[in-house]
Amino acid sequence: MKTLNPERSISYFLVLLIIFSCNSRNIKTEKNSVYASKIDSLMAKSYERGLFNGNVLVAKNHKIIYQKSFGFTDETRQTNLNDKSIFNIGSIAKEFNAVAIMILVERGLLNLDDKVSKFNLGLPKWSEKVTIRHLINYASGIPPIERLKPENDAEAWNILRSNDSLLFEPGTSYRYDNGNVFLQRRIIEKVTGISFEEFVIQNIVKPLKMTNSVFEPKLGYKNRTSCYDMDRVRCPELKFISGWLWVDTNDLYKWIEALNSNRLISKTSLQTLLNNPYAPEEGGSLGRYLEKDELQRHNGVSYKFESIFLNDFKNNITIILVSNNLNRVWDLGYIIHNLMLGKEYEIPKKSIYQEIRKESLGNVNKAIETYYVLKKNSKNEYSFENPGELNKLGYELLRSGNVDSAIKIFSLNVSEFPGSANTYDSRGEAYFNKKEYQLSKDDYQKSLELDSTNKNAKEMILKITPFLSNKK
């Protein structure tokens, strides 16, 4: 009878294990390489078409598989972006105060159901109704500060302390306003006895080795970017409440990974921030959590800075895009996600909005002629199938005070997309601004026919009706 040598069998098993492991690694590496190649092609083409100026990072299974910079740090277009370039990430920076709140909760220094009045901030009586839980979910109903555009903390305090009324009873509705963020940061300071910025640096930035992150860097600060528009005009410097952390893509990835692995707060605390009990469809302090897909999405806009990250828990994918030129980061984020999931995707076409924008500001009729010429001769090159392109242009004209030109662009959009409720809604707004109330009402009614859930159209029809009655 033949006997097996135990030592030889173990050695043989180990060799097989090593071979299998190496093959598995090679397959993964090869697959990641294919992803990276496809992403690079997508991003390079998007940059070439003027659709992206910024930095991108993509990770799979806790490893960065793609990272690259496209374009320039500011409107002079003299300095190239690199992976250390820091950006204003807009609303994504609100995550730091929310997580700081949860850190204090886990340390027993706060309770989410504490009333704001507990912290003696000199606020009106409504502070006795509002809790921290309301603040982190934008369900507080506190007086809004954004429409009054406070340029500093003192002005924000003045707005909040001089308004006695709530917009709604706390917990009964939702309003996204930075007053909620402002009070979170002030409560953190009251509880800890140090500035919000110092608390974040000590408890988040340093522990995570976010070595390139800084609060509100001034012009000239190393690696700082400036945002600019399509005419290469620099954005104004931000004058607003304090507490905005600027980051690069590496540090933002460290942040996302730390939350995913519960290095800063527990899984329970993370779920508390991801799920908004008052407005599940709106999202909360960490952006929108799409529970069915196990996907966290957060985007931020500040002037022409725009950023987004997709944090796919189910497939262990992280996608980060940051831009200083208000580009197509939202679309590109989702295109990369589809690419990573093996779904169909298309490289974005050239923007028809960008192509006719400048001409429309001077001569809207000529711009509309150009639109039709391009559609006839270059239909496959431009994004003619997207009603958002003309809508964006119409609103830019409307904001500039050129109502008649806006109406012409919105009318072009209606003729191109007669089945879109949004196109009628937008033109209805322009007619309302021109005090063409009957035409405005007609458009809002048509929008409602196409989309019976259009809440804005319902509200505007009610608003317009008294104007029409007065005319009679």
Beta strands, then each sheet from edge to edge (+ up, - down):
strand 1: 54-60
strand 2: 63-70
strand 3: 87-88
strand 4: 214-215
strand 5: 245-247
strand 6: 288-290
strand 7: 295-302
strand 8: 305-312
strand 9: 317-323
sheet 1: 2+ 1- 9+ 8- 7+ 6-
sheet 2: 3+ 5- 4+
end
